[in-house]
């Protein structure tokens, strides 16, 4: 199905001069950072309007009031993203990938999902990386971008029977059996959200597997508990008073994560399904792969949809997008107080291409980096001694532990990156 190419609004530069040529700076063991593609989640936001209605309905109580519209990036979230951008910019600048001053359009591509929270987060990351440069992110004008909303678009539609079969397999055979396993966690959430002596509906609903009008699957009954856990984490990260976080039951990061078991279950059974992930993120992974191969012997010279060849491609997306990419790679992590494979606000999946100076060979480092829950809550300044959490991925081949991280031969790593791209879930795409 042919789709209109997205409109990339480009970068508006404040400076009237071109920055000096970048000096590539080898690491202590002889590797130069050559190219970076990073996919970041948006920053802290309140619940979406539909989630707020659901949670109010199932708990019959008022949830905390936020100062921005439902689903929008908060001021706290913007500030946290600025700090992550500032830190990340210093790392890339010290490696010689980006300039000390303002970049020109040949050095940077920043593209965001078209929702307010992702566009505003992209702006915050730019403001942190390049303060005073007046840069603005690109995005599609409209509600859907094939990079980020493919799972809701016809070209990547699911085969319902196949998707349902894969979900049921992950559930252990049936939705009923899965709910029985998670009943203790539903009871724990009931104790947190249900007021005494009230007819609180939460936890009394049978789980049912459903497909919505956009083609996405959901487990009705599980969704409420999963959303609660995410909202509790957002409340804590936002810096709400501790007696407001999880109604006073989330006074530490560890306590908040203990309330997110059903949040993880939702991802395990709906997002982290190889077939569903491949349909939902092949378009995004394909653009990442095309970018990483440019300028190397692996470059696809005849690829009609290749993105601009830039040192830094920054994509600002949603946790759904990153969870799909994680599943396609087979990449898992456990960071700090977070539950396994969690994708916190501004959590970033990084693809860093290095060149070995003495041989000219290319290597790839894939990592996930995120601020801790307390770093986000406290707006902690990130430094060499107060770093974000980071997990490296052993992709494929003869990977090397280096001062830059775990580096794997690019040719072998790209096999891993591309192995689960579904060619039938691709559509023509252009960054304008």
Buried (B, 14 or more C-beta within 10 A) or exposed (E): EEEEBBBBBBBEBEBEEBBEEBEBEBBEEBBBBBBBBBBBBBBBBBBBEEBBEBBEEBBBBEBBEBEBEBBBBBEBBBBBBBBBBBBBBBBBBEBBBBBEBBBBEEBBBBBBBBBBBBBBBBBBBBBBBBBEBBBBBBBBEEEBBBBBBBBBBEBBBBEEEEBBEBBBEBBEEEBEEBBEEBEEBBEBBBEBBBEEEEEBBBBEBEBEBEEEEEBBBBBEBBBBBBBBBBBBBBBBBBBBEBEBBBBEBBEBBEBBBBBBBBBBBBBBBBBBBBBBBBBBBBBBBBBBBBBBBBBBEEBEEEEEBBBBBBBBBBBBBBBBBBBBBBBBBEBEBEBBBBBEBBBBBBBBBBBBBBBBBEEEBBBBBBBBBBBBBBBBBEEBEBEEEEBBBBBBBEBBBEBBEBEBBBBBBBBBBBEBBBEBBBEEBBBEBBBE
